[in-house]
Amino acid sequence: MSDEEKLFVQDKEVVVPGEVLAEGLSFLPGSGTYRLNDKIIANRLGLLTMEGKVMKTVPMAGRYLPKRNDVVIGKVIDILMSGWRLEINSPYSAVLPLKDASFSYIEKGDDLTRFFELDDYMVCKITNVTSQNLVDVSCKGPGLQKLKGGRIIEVNTHKVPRIIGKRGSMVSMIKNATGCKVTVGQNGIVWISGEPEMEVLVVNTLKYIEERSHIQGLTEMVKEYLEKATGKTVEVPDADSLPEDAPEEGREFQEDADRPPRRDFHGGGPRSGGFRSGPRGGGFRSGPRGGPRGRPPRRDSRRFGE
């Protein structure tokens, strides 16, 4: 580092608003920081993260704000004519439309509680967030499903990246050590399923991570904590050896966003309107456009759920 470049804080340190983080034009401001002349300054209380020369701060507290492509865990709080309304641990609720609820065919006027009932939890993906904060989600995709059994807990939304770890290394270590299934939503809701005593251990481990998320060397600390609790050797996954599409920094599932949407047998393209019952499709249309009138929906030969 040259004399003109100065770094005043280290990665994973807690910084406060107004604190000078670095000097030099080679450093770049990211989320939670700004540039003033040749200085990078923090504009909120948070945990500093450095990605090369880019400096960001992760908030220490606050509610979850929905973002497109986030994978979250939601709870059904209302059943609508056109789908389900979900609580997603946010100031804004989300809607799961019929066309995005299942690969199975849904008849017009069907009993929607056959698919999701009140107070059911599900893993879903945010597909759209409007400027008015109307949130749409989908339950069709890898790892997206209704959750059965287990227990639900809430963690600090901004600690989720530390809980999951690089490419899912931290949460993978917890799963391997306890034998539990663990799904971490980016909205701070976590589902745990396994032996009761191991579920309790996972809950305590997550609290342990939350309290120490700002400390360097956290992975080794969690490893020692799990070894002491289980009495067996715990392997630390090598993040670099994990698959390229493994979870990365708070993203429990990853999909190729550039892949064009697949048409299911509801006729469900990105702008189509879900199902239309009857021989001429003259019934309910849940989407904004519904599709051409008077034409029966095309049935794709690649069916799921039949």
Order of alpha helices (4+ residues) and beta strands (2+ residues): beta-beta-beta-beta-beta-beta-beta-beta-beta-beta-beta-beta-beta-beta-beta-alpha-alpha-beta-beta-alpha-alpha
